[in-house]
Amino acid sequence: MRNIILKISLSASEIKAKMNESKSKEEFRRWQAFYLVTEKKMRAEEASDITGVSVKTVYQWIYFLNKDKSKLSPKSRGGRRKYLMTWQEEENFLKELTEQSNKGAIVIIKYIKEKIEENIGHKVSKDYPYDLLHRHGWRKISPRTKHPNSNSELQEEFKKNYLNIWRPPY
């Protein structure tokens, strides 16, 4: 296979220190591959078997180390890379929904989906409104089982005085 040429001047102890300081498994594997290639004089195929990555990945890591050390650390995969509305637009949209629900309107997903499609200008999937609400910490709130102004004593008195037999109207 290809010869591996490393243009770095790190000693074995420095590479081992980097391995021990690594904060993730991916970073540890990178430094382990460098150690195996430089100090143990292994080929990329042997280093890839030990580290558990493909041969192409080992070659990429070595290329990045030779070319630009800033690309060596693994990128974080978190965050929203694809979105239909910005975070601020979503918050403003939910404020409108809050105002409507405070007036007494029952806000359902079908209505939310239609409003989102009006704002964006194209159709969205059925689960997008659920994801939107979940992202902003909303939860399902169902109607109360009792009226807040109900009086249980009056209800019990009514039950006692009400006729037990139903009579049809004349």
C-alpha positions in Angstrom: 0.0 0.0 0.0 0.9 3.7 0.2 3.8 4.9 2.3 2.8 7.1 5.2 4.8 10.3 5.6 4.4 12.3 8.8 5.7 15.8 8.8 5.3 16.3 12.5 8.1 16.4 15.1 6.3 14.9 18.1 8.0 12.3 20.2 6.4 9.1 21.5 5.9 10.6 25.0 4.2 13.7 23.5 1.8 11.5 21.5 1.1 9.3 24.5 0.4 12.5 26.6 -2.1 13.7 23.9 -3.7 10.2 24.0 -4.1 10.5 27.8 -5.4 14.1 27.5 -8.0 13.3 24.9 -11.6 14.1 25.9 -13.4 11.8 23.5 -13.0 8.3 22.1 -12.6 9.8 18.6 -9.7 12.0 19.6 -8.1 9.1 21.5 -8.3 6.9 18.3 -6.6 9.6 16.3 -3.7 9.9 18.6 -3.5 6.2 18.9 -3.3 5.8 15.1 -0.5 8.4 15.0 1.4 6.6 17.7 1.1 3.2 15.9 2.2 4.7 12.6 5.1 6.7 13.9 6.5 4.7 16.8 5.5 1.2 16.0 6.1 1.7 12.2 2.8 0.1 11.3 1.0 0.5 8.0 -2.3 2.3 7.8 -4.1 -1.0 7.4 -2.7 -2.4 10.6 -3.4 0.8 12.5 -7.0 0.9 11.2 -7.6 -2.7 12.4 -6.4 -1.8 15.9 -8.2 1.6 16.2 -11.4 0.3 14.6 -11.7 2.8 11.8 -11.3 2.4 8.0 -8.0 2.7 6.2 -9.2 5.8 4.4 -9.9 7.5 7.8 -6.3 6.9 9.0 -5.0 8.4 5.8 -7.3 11.4 6.2 -6.1 11.9 9.8 -2.5 11.9 8.7 -3.2 14.3 5.9 -4.9 16.7 8.3 -2.1 16.4 10.7 0.5 17.2 8.0 -1.6 19.9 6.3 -3.4 21.8 9.1 -3.4 20.9 12.8 -6.6 22.9 13.5 -8.6 20.3 11.5 -7.3 17.5 13.6 -9.7 17.8 16.5 -13.1 16.3 15.8 -16.0 18.6 15.1 -18.9 18.7 17.5 -22.1 17.3 15.9 -24.6 19.2 18.0 -26.8 22.1 17.0 -29.4 22.8 14.5 -27.8 22.7 11.0 -31.1 22.4 9.1 -34.1 24.5 10.1 -37.1 26.1 8.5 -37.4 29.1 10.9 -34.8 30.6 13.1 -35.0 30.3 16.9 -36.3 33.9 17.2 -38.9 33.4 14.5 -40.1 30.2 16.3 -40.4 32.1 19.6 -42.4 34.9 18.0 -44.7 32.3 16.4 -45.3 30.6 19.7 -46.0 34.0 21.4 -48.9 34.4 18.9 -50.2 31.0 19.8 -49.9 31.8 23.5 -51.9 35.0 23.0 -54.7 33.0 21.2 -54.8 30.3 23.9 -55.0 32.9 26.6 -58.1 34.3 25.0 -59.7 30.9 25.3 -59.0 29.3 21.9 -58.0 25.7 21.9 -54.8 25.4 19.8 -54.5 22.1 18.0 -51.7 20.7 15.9 -53.6 20.9 12.6 -54.1 24.7 13.1 -50.4 25.1 14.1 -49.3 23.2 11.0 -51.4 25.4 8.8 -50.0 28.6 10.4 -46.4 27.4 10.0 -47.0 26.6 6.3 -48.4 30.1 5.8 -45.3 31.6 7.5 -42.8 29.5 5.6 -44.5 29.4 2.3 -44.4 25.6 1.7 -45.7 22.4 3.2 -44.1 20.8 6.3 -44.3 17.3 7.6 -46.9 16.3 10.2 -44.3 15.9 13.0 -42.7 19.3 12.5 -45.2 21.1 14.8 -44.6 18.5 17.5 -40.9 19.0 17.2 -41.3 22.8 17.3 -43.3 22.6 20.5 -40.9 20.1 22.1 -37.9 22.3 21.2 -39.4 25.2 23.1 -40.5 23.2 26.2 -44.2 23.0 25.5 -46.2 20.1 26.7 -49.7 18.8 26.1 -52.2 20.5 28.4 -55.6 18.9 28.4 -58.8 20.6 29.6 -59.7 20.5 33.3 -62.0 17.7 34.5 -63.8 20.1 36.8 -64.9 23.7 36.4 -62.8 26.0 38.6 -65.9 27.7 40.0 -67.8 24.5 40.7 -69.3 23.9 44.1 -69.3 20.2 45.2 -71.8 20.8 48.1 -74.4 22.3 45.7 -73.9 19.4 43.3 -74.5 16.8 46.0 -77.6 18.6 47.2 -78.9 18.7 43.7 -78.3 15.0 43.3 -80.3 14.3 46.5 -83.3 16.4 45.5 -83.4 15.4 41.9 -86.1 12.9 40.8 -84.8 9.4 40.5 -87.3 8.4 37.8 -87.2 10.3 34.5 -90.5 11.4 33.2 -91.0 12.4 29.6 -92.4 15.8 28.9 -96.2 16.0 28.2 
